[in-house]
Amino acid sequence: MRRLLLLVLFVIGLAFALSNFKGLANQGKFESIVLNFREDIPAAQISSQVGAIAQQYNVAPRLNSEFSASDNLYIFEGDRSTLKSLKKSNLAKSTEFIEPNYIYRAFEVPNDPDYSKQWNLRSINVESAWDETKGSGVTVAVIDTGISRVPDLQKTKFVKGYDFVNDRVEVEDDSGHGTHVAGTVAQSTNNGYGVAGVAYEASLMPLKVLDGYGGGTVADIAEAIKFAADNGADVINMSLGGGGDSQLMHEAIKYAHHKGVAIVAAAGNANQNAAAYPARYPQVISVAALDASGEKAPYSNFGAGVDISAPGGSEAGKILQNTIDPETGEAVFAGFQGTSMAAPHVAGVAALVKALGVQEPDQVFSVLQKSSRVIQDDALNYFGAGQLDAAGAVKLAMQGQLSFRDFFRWLRENGYLSLRFWIDGGAVALLPKVAMVLGSYLLAWFLRNYFPFSWSWSLSSGLIAGSSGLFFLRGFYIFDLPQWPFRVLGSSIPELGNAIQGNNVLNPLFASVLIPFVLIALLLGHPSWKWFAVGSALGVASCLLVSAVVTPDIWWLGEGAIARFFLIGNALLCYGIAWLAMKGETQPA
């Protein structure tokens, strides 16, 4: 009953939030109001009402154009209070609609001739973000192989950097990696040449810590981090990493974080279930890579430590920027792929967010997370908080603070408040799980009519374990901890066979009568634990029945009628052994 009450309160809260949410349809800006009079209203009456509006509100209503007379379409200056007053007046009876004359703007598309090849920038909605900011006034430190001033970086602003590999002030790139990364952050844009960058009005700070072969030491990287923090960097991008926890580097990262620097790093390219260092440090925004279709790139690390995902490219579509050919040192336009290419997208958007006044690195991280496009089924944490959305981040940053209403808007826009999202198996597949739990209790209640018993903690525990498990734990991702224990704890008995893999395909050995049968055989003689076994059998029966309706997907059996009959048959067997185990019992101990 307590669970049901909480669910009802949750639904009421959501309904209240949605009823008070204005939505995109009412978020536009306007300076004038549109009046569209009905066509059956006499011209004299329209003229009289227009005059009354002019006198009451001290405005000058006019036809919108020479073509507006036939539609009786008038406009006049006004704000939201005027609009509200007009809608409540008798004038509403004479008009088809009274509404804001919203101001739309062209979405900025740069004139760089190869911008059309940059699928990655369009995939993060950067054009809408550019309507508000291009990152002016923000400095991004690129800790990499250095930056060469290729032609498409000639109009980009630079600040003083340092070459920690060769210990000199002049910073040149002898690999091409750092220049490519810098281009994604702030390639010269709208210069009629080449390609574009995310925060192209930001300044770049070149810090070379990697040699021409792409290798560098922790000591150099740590010094570069402190240099950036001490010399005015707002954002640090590190498209580098490896194994091994370094106290020296972690201290440098905490130093920069304390000074207000947002730190971004690549998660790594080993396709491993953990981000590399330094990305896995909690003060660092760890970035996994997406391919051109929005899926996890084949090489990208995932799981523990991954915070967000961004375009990194693949063989089917790489990230195009202006860089150098390491063999000749000549400028070239080249396509690269890797989490190294994904990280500067996030660093660039972090610069856009900082340019809007969000200064604290944790606040920047919060904006990036809450504005990201959530992936509904991400059991192995391929995407972290979701896919980077530059427009969403900028919009959220402009609001100044994340209010209660903003949070519900974020939930709604990302599908969490969509009934279809939960039914189709989102983050925790809420509705099927609730149905499994309620179903298990209904089955127990039905047997109670034949074998009277009182409810006990052991029976209830069995019903939960068999039907849903502690399902809310499956979505937990705690920094640097393995995730499989949470998936195991968050799984019901039928789901234990696929908990480690993190997928939704049921193992037929677990999604059957086998485990309930073994539990009842082992625990039948125990006065208390017997009821846990009985509850587990009923819970499994409910889980299998709901799965047969919602997602009948089983190893070797597929998703069709065979899988469905298998689940239903085993559900009936589970119910049957629970019936036999309770036969002759009247009270649990």
C-alpha positions as CSV (number, residue, x, y, z in Angstrom):
1,M,0.0,0.0,0.0
2,R,2.9,2.4,0.8
3,R,4.4,1.7,-2.6
4,L,1.1,2.5,-4.3
5,L,0.7,5.7,-2.3
6,L,4.2,6.9,-3.3
7,L,3.4,6.1,-6.9
8,V,0.2,8.1,-6.8
9,L,2.0,11.1,-5.2
10,F,4.7,10.9,-7.9
11,V,2.1,11.0,-10.7
12,I,0.2,13.9,-9.0
13,G,3.5,15.8,-8.7
14,L,4.3,15.3,-12.4
15,A,0.9,16.3,-13.4
16,F,1.2,19.6,-11.4
17,A,4.6,20.3,-12.9
18,L,3.4,19.7,-16.5
19,S,0.3,21.8,-16.0
20,N,2.5,24.7,-14.9
21,F,5.1,24.2,-17.7
22,K,4.7,26.7,-20.6
23,G,6.7,24.7,-23.1
24,L,8.4,25.8,-26.2
25,A,5.2,27.1,-27.7
26,N,5.2,30.0,-25.3
27,Q,8.9,30.8,-24.9
28,G,9.4,33.1,-27.9
29,K,10.2,36.8,-27.9
30,F,7.9,39.4,-29.3
31,E,7.5,43.2,-29.4
32,S,4.1,43.4,-31.1
33,I,0.7,41.6,-31.1
34,V,-1.3,40.1,-33.9
35,L,-5.1,40.6,-34.2
36,N,-6.8,38.5,-36.8
37,F,-10.5,39.7,-37.1
38,R,-13.1,37.2,-38.3
39,E,-14.1,37.6,-41.9
40,D,-17.8,37.9,-41.0
41,I,-17.3,41.0,-38.9
42,P,-18.4,44.2,-40.7
43,A,-15.6,46.7,-41.6
44,A,-17.3,49.4,-39.6
45,Q,-17.2,47.3,-36.5
46,I,-13.5,46.4,-37.1
47,S,-12.7,50.1,-37.5
48,S,-14.5,50.9,-34.3
49,Q,-12.7,48.2,-32.3
50,V,-9.3,49.2,-33.8
51,G,-9.9,52.8,-32.7
52,A,-10.9,51.6,-29.2
53,I,-7.6,49.6,-28.9
54,A,-5.6,52.6,-30.0
55,Q,-7.2,54.9,-27.4
56,Q,-7.2,52.4,-24.5
57,Y,-3.6,51.2,-25.0
58,N,-2.1,54.3,-26.6
59,V,-0.9,52.3,-29.6
60,A,-1.4,52.6,-33.4
61,P,-2.8,49.4,-34.9
62,R,-2.2,48.9,-38.6
63,L,-2.6,46.4,-41.3
64,N,0.5,44.2,-41.5
65,S,0.9,44.8,-45.3
66,E,-1.0,45.7,-48.4
67,F,-2.1,42.1,-48.6
68,S,-3.6,42.0,-45.1
69,A,-6.9,43.8,-45.8
70,S,-8.6,40.7,-47.1
71,D,-7.6,38.8,-43.9
72,N,-8.3,41.6,-41.5
73,L,-4.8,41.1,-40.1
74,Y,-3.7,43.9,-37.8
75,I,-0.5,44.4,-35.7
76,F,0.4,46.9,-33.0
77,E,3.1,47.2,-30.3
78,G,2.4,45.5,-27.0
79,D,3.8,43.3,-24.3
80,R,2.6,40.2,-22.4
81,S,0.4,42.2,-20.1
82,T,-1.4,43.9,-23.0
83,L,-1.8,40.5,-24.7
84,K,-3.3,39.0,-21.5
85,S,-5.7,42.0,-21.1
86,L,-6.9,41.7,-24.8
87,K,-7.5,38.0,-24.5
88,K,-9.8,38.6,-21.5
89,S,-11.7,41.4,-23.2
90,N,-14.8,41.2,-25.4
91,L,-12.6,41.7,-28.4
92,A,-11.9,37.9,-28.4
93,K,-15.4,37.3,-29.7
94,S,-14.6,39.3,-32.9
95,T,-11.2,37.7,-33.7
96,E,-10.0,34.3,-34.9
97,F,-7.0,34.7,-32.7
98,I,-5.0,37.2,-30.6
99,E,-1.4,36.1,-30.3
100,P,2.2,37.4,-30.0
101,N,3.9,38.5,-33.2
102,Y,6.9,36.3,-32.4
103,I,10.4,37.2,-33.7
104,Y,12.1,34.4,-35.5
105,R,15.8,34.6,-36.5
106,A,17.9,32.9,-39.1
107,F,19.9,30.0,-37.7
108,E,23.5,31.0,-38.4
109,V,25.2,28.8,-40.9
110,P,28.9,29.6,-41.4
111,N,30.2,30.4,-44.9
112,D,33.1,28.0,-44.6
113,P,32.9,26.0,-47.8
114,D,33.5,22.6,-46.2
115,Y,31.2,23.1,-43.3
116,S,28.7,20.8,-45.0
117,K,31.1,17.9,-44.3
118,Q,31.1,18.6,-40.6
119,W,28.2,16.3,-39.6
120,N,29.6,16.4,-36.1
121,L,28.9,20.1,-35.5
122,R,25.3,19.8,-36.7
123,S,24.8,16.7,-34.6
124,I,25.4,18.7,-31.4
125,N,23.0,21.5,-32.6
126,V,25.8,24.1,-32.6
127,E,24.0,26.4,-35.1
128,S,21.3,27.3,-32.6
129,A,23.9,27.8,-29.9
130,W,25.7,30.3,-32.1
131,D,22.6,32.5,-32.1
132,E,23.5,33.3,-28.5
133,T,27.2,33.0,-28.1
134,K,30.4,32.0,-29.9
135,G,32.6,31.8,-26.8
136,S,34.0,35.3,-26.9
137,G,36.1,36.2,-23.8
138,V,36.9,32.6,-22.9
139,T,40.3,30.9,-23.1
140,V,40.6,27.2,-23.8
141,A,43.9,25.5,-23.0
142,V,44.7,22.7,-25.4
143,I,47.1,20.3,-23.6
144,D,48.3,18.2,-26.5
145,T,51.1,18.0,-29.2
146,G,51.0,21.7,-29.7
147,I,49.2,23.9,-32.2
148,S,50.5,25.1,-35.6
149,R,49.0,28.2,-37.0
150,V,47.5,26.5,-40.1
151,P,45.5,28.8,-42.6
152,D,42.1,28.0,-40.9
153,L,43.5,29.1,-37.5
154,Q,44.8,32.5,-38.8
155,K,41.8,34.4,-37.5
156,T,41.5,32.5,-34.2
157,K,42.8,34.3,-31.1
158,F,45.8,32.9,-29.3
159,V,47.2,33.6,-25.9
160,K,50.7,32.7,-24.5
161,G,51.4,29.0,-24.1
162,Y,54.4,26.8,-23.5
163,D,56.2,23.8,-24.9
164,F,56.9,21.5,-22.0
165,V,58.5,18.9,-24.2
166,N,61.3,21.1,-25.4
167,D,61.1,23.7,-22.6
168,R,60.5,26.8,-24.8
169,V,57.9,29.5,-25.2
170,E,57.3,28.8,-29.0
171,V,54.8,26.0,-29.4
172,E,54.6,24.1,-32.6
173,D,52.9,20.9,-33.5
174,D,55.0,18.1,-35.0
175,S,52.2,15.5,-35.0
176,G,49.0,17.1,-36.3
177,H,46.9,15.8,-33.4
178,G,46.9,18.9,-31.2
179,T,46.2,21.2,-34.2
180,H,43.3,19.0,-35.2
181,V,41.9,19.1,-31.6
182,A,42.3,22.9,-31.4
183,G,40.4,23.2,-34.7
184,T,37.4,21.5,-33.3
185,V,37.4,23.9,-30.3
186,A,38.0,27.2,-32.2
187,Q,38.7,26.8,-35.9
188,S,38.4,30.2,-37.6
189,T,34.8,30.3,-38.8
190,N,32.9,32.5,-41.2
191,N,36.1,33.3,-42.9
192,G,35.1,31.9,-46.3
193,Y,37.7,29.1,-46.0
194,G,37.8,25.5,-44.8
195,V,35.7,24.4,-41.9
196,A,34.3,25.6,-38.6
197,G,34.9,25.2,-34.9
198,V,32.6,25.0,-31.9
199,A,33.6,28.2,-29.9
200,Y,35.3,30.1,-32.7
201,E,35.5,33.4,-30.8
202,A,37.3,31.9,-27.9
203,S,41.0,32.1,-27.4
204,L,43.4,29.1,-27.6
205,M,46.3,28.5,-25.2
206,P,48.7,26.0,-26.8
207,L,50.4,23.7,-24.3
208,K,52.7,21.0,-25.7
209,V,53.2,18.0,-23.5
210,L,53.2,15.2,-26.2
211,D,56.0,14.7,-28.7
212,G,55.7,14.0,-32.4
213,Y,54.9,10.3,-31.7
214,G,52.1,11.2,-29.3
215,G,53.8,10.3,-26.0
216,G,54.3,12.5,-23.0
217,T,55.0,12.3,-19.2
218,V,52.7,12.9,-16.3
219,A,55.1,15.5,-15.0
220,D,54.8,17.6,-18.1
221,I,51.0,17.2,-18.2
222,A,50.7,18.2,-14.5
223,E,52.9,21.3,-15.0
224,A,50.8,22.3,-18.1
225,I,47.6,22.0,-16.1
226,K,48.9,24.3,-13.4
227,F,50.3,26.7,-16.1
228,A,46.8,26.9,-17.7
229,A,45.2,27.6,-14.3
230,D,47.7,30.3,-13.4
231,N,47.6,32.0,-16.8
232,G,43.9,32.6,-17.2
233,A,42.5,29.4,-18.9
234,D,38.8,29.0,-18.4
235,V,38.6,25.5,-19.9
236,I,41.3,22.8,-20.3
237,N,41.0,20.1,-23.0
238,M,43.2,16.9,-22.7
239,S,42.7,14.6,-25.6
240,L,45.2,12.2,-24.0
241,G,45.4,9.5,-21.3
242,G,46.5,6.2,-20.2
243,G,46.6,3.8,-17.3
244,G,48.0,4.5,-13.8
245,D,46.8,6.8,-11.1
246,S,49.2,9.7,-10.5
247,Q,49.0,11.7,-7.4
248,L,51.0,14.5,-9.1
249,M,48.5,14.8,-11.9
250,H,45.5,14.5,-9.6
251,E,46.9,17.3,-7.4
252,A,47.3,19.5,-10.5
253,I,43.8,18.8,-11.6
254,K,42.4,19.6,-8.1
255,Y,44.4,22.8,-8.2
256,A,43.0,23.9,-11.5
257,H,39.4,22.9,-10.5
258,H,39.8,24.9,-7.3
259,K,40.7,28.0,-9.4
260,G,37.5,27.6,-11.5
261,V,38.8,25.8,-14.6
262,A,36.5,23.4,-16.3
263,I,38.6,20.3,-17.2
264,V,37.6,18.0,-20.1
265,A,39.4,14.8,-21.1
266,A,39.0,11.9,-23.6
267,A,37.7,8.6,-22.1
268,G,40.1,6.5,-24.1
269,N,40.1,4.3,-27.3
270,A,40.5,0.8,-25.9
271,N,36.8,-0.2,-25.9
272,Q,37.2,-1.0,-22.2
273,N,34.6,-0.8,-19.4
274,A,36.3,2.1,-17.7
275,A,37.6,5.6,-18.6
276,A,41.3,6.1,-18.8
277,Y,43.3,8.6,-16.6
278,P,43.0,11.6,-16.3
279,A,39.4,11.3,-17.5
280,R,38.4,9.1,-14.6
281,Y,39.3,11.7,-12.0
282,P,36.0,13.1,-10.4
283,Q,37.0,16.7,-11.2
284,V,37.3,15.9,-14.9
285,I,34.5,15.7,-17.5
286,S,35.1,12.4,-19.2
287,V,34.0,12.1,-22.8
288,A,33.1,9.0,-24.8
289,A,32.9,9.0,-28.6
290,L,29.9,8.7,-30.9
291,D,29.9,7.7,-34.5
292,A,28.0,9.5,-37.3
293,S,24.9,7.6,-36.5
294,G,24.9,8.6,-32.9
295,E,25.9,5.1,-31.6
296,K,28.9,4.4,-29.4
297,A,32.1,4.5,-31.6
298,P,33.6,0.9,-31.8
299,Y,36.8,2.0,-30.1
300,S,35.4,4.2,-27.3
301,N,35.8,3.3,-23.6
302,F,32.6,3.2,-21.6
303,G,31.2,2.4,-18.2
304,A,32.8,3.7,-14.9
305,G,34.0,7.2,-15.2
306,V,32.3,8.2,-18.4
307,D,30.3,11.4,-17.9
308,I,29.0,12.4,-21.4
309,S,29.4,11.5,-25.1
310,A,30.2,13.6,-28.2
311,P,31.0,13.0,-31.8
312,G,34.4,11.2,-32.2
313,G,33.9,9.7,-35.7
314,S,34.5,6.3,-37.1
315,E,35.6,4.8,-40.5
316,A,32.1,5.6,-41.8
317,G,32.5,9.3,-41.0
318,K,35.5,11.1,-39.5
319,I,36.0,14.5,-37.8
320,L,37.3,17.0,-40.4
321,Q,39.6,19.9,-39.4
322,N,42.6,21.8,-40.7
323,T,45.8,20.4,-39.3
324,I,49.4,19.5,-40.5
325,D,50.8,16.5,-42.3
326,P,53.5,15.3,-39.8
327,E,55.6,14.0,-42.6
328,T,55.9,17.4,-44.4
329,G,54.6,19.9,-41.9
330,E,52.3,21.2,-44.6
331,A,48.7,22.3,-43.8
332,V,46.0,19.7,-44.8
333,F,42.4,19.1,-44.1
334,A,42.2,15.7,-42.6
335,G,39.6,13.4,-41.0
336,F,40.5,11.9,-37.6
337,Q,38.6,9.6,-35.3
338,G,38.8,8.9,-31.6
339,T,37.8,10.1,-28.1
340,S,40.5,12.7,-28.7
341,M,38.2,14.2,-31.3
342,A,35.1,13.9,-29.0
343,A,36.6,15.7,-26.0
344,P,37.2,19.1,-27.8
345,H,33.5,19.2,-28.8
346,V,32.7,19.2,-25.0
347,A,35.5,21.7,-24.3
348,G,34.1,24.0,-27.0
349,V,30.5,23.8,-25.6
350,A,31.9,24.4,-22.0
351,A,33.5,27.6,-23.4
352,L,30.1,28.7,-24.8
353,V,28.5,28.0,-21.4
354,K,31.3,29.9,-19.6
355,A,30.9,32.9,-22.0
356,L,27.3,33.2,-20.7
357,G,28.4,33.7,-17.1
358,V,28.4,30.1,-15.7
359,Q,31.8,30.1,-14.1
360,E,32.1,27.4,-11.5
361,P,33.4,24.1,-13.1
362,D,30.8,22.0,-11.3
363,Q,28.0,24.3,-12.6
364,V,29.4,24.0,-16.1
365,F,29.4,20.2,-15.7
366,S,25.8,20.3,-14.4
367,V,24.6,22.3,-17.4
368,L,26.3,20.0,-19.8
369,Q,24.8,16.9,-18.1
370,K,21.3,18.3,-17.7
371,S,21.1,19.6,-21.2
372,S,22.4,16.4,-22.9
373,R,20.2,14.1,-24.9
374,V,19.5,11.1,-22.7
375,I,19.8,7.7,-24.3
376,Q,16.9,5.6,-22.9
377,D,18.6,2.2,-22.8
378,D,22.2,2.5,-21.7
379,A,22.8,-0.3,-19.3
380,L,26.6,-0.3,-19.8
381,N,26.9,3.5,-19.6
382,Y,28.1,4.0,-23.2
383,F,26.9,7.6,-23.2
384,G,27.2,8.9,-19.6
385,A,24.6,11.6,-19.0
386,G,23.7,11.5,-22.7
387,Q,24.8,13.0,-26.0
388,L,26.2,16.5,-26.0
389,D,23.7,19.2,-27.0
390,A,25.3,22.6,-27.6
391,A,21.9,24.4,-28.1
392,G,20.4,22.8,-25.0
393,A,23.5,23.7,-22.9
394,V,23.4,27.3,-24.0
395,K,19.7,27.6,-23.4
396,L,20.1,26.2,-19.9
397,A,23.1,28.4,-19.1
398,M,21.1,31.5,-20.1
399,Q,18.5,30.8,-17.5
400,G,21.0,31.6,-14.8
401,Q,20.0,28.8,-12.5
402,L,18.4,25.3,-12.7
403,S,15.0,25.7,-11.2
404,F,12.4,23.1,-10.3
405,R,10.5,23.9,-13.4
406,D,13.7,23.6,-15.5
407,F,14.3,20.2,-14.1
408,F,10.9,19.0,-15.1
409,R,11.3,20.6,-18.5
410,W,14.5,18.6,-18.9
411,L,12.8,15.4,-17.9
412,R,10.0,16.1,-20.4
413,E,12.1,17.0,-23.3
414,N,14.3,14.0,-22.8
415,G,11.4,11.5,-22.7
416,Y,11.3,10.7,-19.0
417,L,7.8,12.0,-18.7
418,S,6.6,10.2,-21.8
419,L,4.4,7.2,-21.2
420,R,5.9,5.5,-24.2
421,F,9.4,6.0,-22.8
422,W,8.6,4.0,-19.7
423,I,6.6,1.3,-21.5
424,D,9.2,0.8,-24.2
425,G,11.9,0.1,-21.6
426,G,13.7,3.3,-20.6
427,A,16.2,3.8,-17.8
428,V,14.5,1.4,-15.4
429,A,11.4,0.2,-17.4
430,L,9.2,1.6,-14.6
431,L,5.8,0.4,-15.7
432,P,6.7,-3.2,-16.5
433,K,8.5,-3.4,-13.1
434,V,5.5,-2.0,-11.2
435,A,3.3,-4.5,-13.1
436,M,5.6,-7.4,-12.1
437,V,5.5,-6.4,-8.4
438,L,1.7,-5.9,-8.3
439,G,1.2,-9.1,-10.3
440,S,3.2,-11.1,-7.8
441,Y,1.1,-9.7,-4.9
442,L,-2.1,-10.5,-6.8
443,L,-1.0,-14.1,-7.3
444,A,-0.2,-14.4,-3.6
445,W,-3.5,-12.8,-2.7
446,F,-5.3,-15.3,-4.9
447,L,-3.6,-18.3,-3.2
448,R,-4.4,-16.8,0.1
449,N,-8.1,-17.5,-0.6
450,Y,-7.3,-21.3,-0.7
451,F,-4.5,-21.5,1.8
452,P,-5.0,-18.8,4.5
453,F,-1.7,-17.3,5.7
454,S,-0.5,-14.0,7.1
455,W,1.9,-11.7,5.2
456,S,5.6,-11.9,6.3
457,W,8.8,-10.1,5.5
458,S,10.2,-13.4,4.0
459,L,7.2,-13.8,1.6
460,S,7.4,-10.1,0.6
461,S,11.1,-10.3,0.0
462,G,10.6,-13.4,-2.2
463,L,7.9,-11.6,-4.2
464,I,10.2,-8.6,-4.9
465,A,13.3,-10.8,-5.6
466,G,11.4,-12.9,-8.1
467,S,9.4,-10.2,-9.8
468,S,11.5,-7.0,-10.1
469,G,14.5,-7.0,-7.8
470,L,15.8,-3.6,-6.6
471,F,15.5,-2.4,-10.2
472,F,16.3,1.3,-9.4
473,L,19.9,0.2,-8.7
474,R,20.5,-0.7,-12.3
475,G,20.9,2.9,-13.3
476,F,23.5,3.8,-10.6
477,Y,27.0,4.8,-11.9
478,I,29.4,5.7,-9.1
479,F,32.8,7.0,-10.0
480,D,35.5,4.4,-10.5
481,L,33.4,1.5,-9.1
482,P,32.5,-1.6,-11.2
483,Q,28.9,-1.5,-12.2
484,W,28.0,-5.2,-12.4
485,P,27.2,-5.4,-8.6
486,F,24.5,-2.7,-9.1
487,R,23.1,-4.5,-12.1
488,V,23.0,-7.8,-10.1
489,L,21.3,-6.2,-7.1
490,G,18.9,-4.4,-9.4
491,S,17.8,-7.6,-11.2
492,S,15.1,-10.1,-10.5
493,I,15.8,-13.8,-10.5
494,P,14.9,-14.2,-14.3
495,E,17.2,-11.2,-15.1
496,L,20.3,-12.6,-13.3
497,G,21.4,-14.4,-16.4
498,N,21.9,-11.2,-18.3
499,A,22.8,-8.8,-15.5
500,I,26.5,-8.9,-16.0
501,Q,26.2,-8.2,-19.8
502,G,23.7,-5.4,-19.1
503,N,21.3,-6.3,-22.0
504,N,17.6,-7.2,-22.0
505,V,17.8,-10.7,-23.5
506,L,16.7,-13.3,-20.9
507,N,18.8,-16.4,-20.2
508,P,16.3,-19.4,-20.5
509,L,18.0,-21.2,-17.5
510,F,17.2,-18.2,-15.3
511,A,13.9,-17.2,-16.9
512,S,12.3,-20.5,-16.1
513,V,10.9,-22.7,-13.3
514,L,14.4,-24.0,-12.5
515,I,15.6,-21.6,-9.8
516,P,12.2,-21.4,-8.0
517,F,12.1,-25.2,-8.0
518,V,15.6,-25.5,-6.5
519,L,14.7,-22.9,-3.8
520,I,11.5,-24.6,-2.8
521,A,13.3,-28.0,-2.7
522,L,16.1,-26.6,-0.5
523,L,14.0,-24.4,1.8
524,L,10.7,-26.3,2.1
525,G,11.5,-27.6,5.6
526,H,12.5,-24.2,7.0
527,P,9.6,-22.4,8.8
528,S,10.5,-18.9,7.6
529,W,12.7,-19.2,4.5
530,K,10.1,-21.5,2.9
531,W,8.0,-18.4,2.4
532,F,10.8,-16.7,0.7
533,A,11.0,-19.6,-1.8
534,V,7.2,-19.5,-2.3
535,G,7.3,-15.7,-2.8
536,S,10.2,-16.1,-5.3
537,A,8.2,-18.6,-7.3
538,L,5.2,-16.3,-7.5
539,G,7.4,-13.3,-8.3
540,V,9.1,-15.2,-11.1
541,A,5.7,-16.2,-12.4
542,S,4.6,-12.6,-12.5
543,C,7.9,-11.4,-14.1
544,L,7.7,-14.1,-16.8
545,L,4.1,-13.3,-17.6
546,V,4.8,-9.5,-17.9
547,S,7.9,-10.2,-20.0
548,A,5.8,-12.5,-22.3
549,V,3.6,-9.5,-23.0
550,V,6.2,-6.7,-23.1
551,T,9.6,-8.1,-24.2
552,P,9.6,-11.9,-25.0
553,D,13.3,-11.9,-25.9
554,I,15.2,-15.1,-24.9
555,W,18.6,-16.5,-25.9
556,W,18.3,-19.1,-28.6
557,L,14.5,-18.7,-28.8
558,G,14.3,-15.2,-30.2
559,E,11.4,-12.8,-29.8
560,G,8.5,-14.6,-31.4
561,A,5.8,-17.0,-30.4
562,I,8.2,-19.7,-29.2
563,A,9.7,-17.3,-26.6
564,R,6.3,-16.2,-25.5
565,F,5.0,-19.7,-25.0
566,F,8.2,-20.6,-23.2
567,L,7.7,-17.7,-20.7
568,I,4.0,-18.4,-20.2
569,G,4.6,-22.1,-19.7
570,N,7.3,-21.6,-17.1
571,A,5.2,-19.0,-15.4
572,L,2.4,-21.5,-14.9
573,L,4.9,-24.1,-13.6
574,C,6.2,-21.6,-11.1
575,Y,2.7,-20.9,-10.0
576,G,2.1,-24.6,-9.7
577,I,5.0,-25.4,-7.5
578,A,4.1,-22.4,-5.2
579,W,0.6,-24.0,-5.0
580,L,2.0,-27.4,-4.0
581,A,4.4,-25.9,-1.5
582,M,1.6,-24.0,0.3
583,K,-0.7,-27.0,0.3
584,G,-1.7,-27.9,3.8
585,E,-0.2,-24.7,5.3
586,T,-2.3,-22.2,7.2
587,Q,0.2,-19.9,8.9
588,P,3.8,-19.0,8.2
589,A,6.2,-19.0,11.2
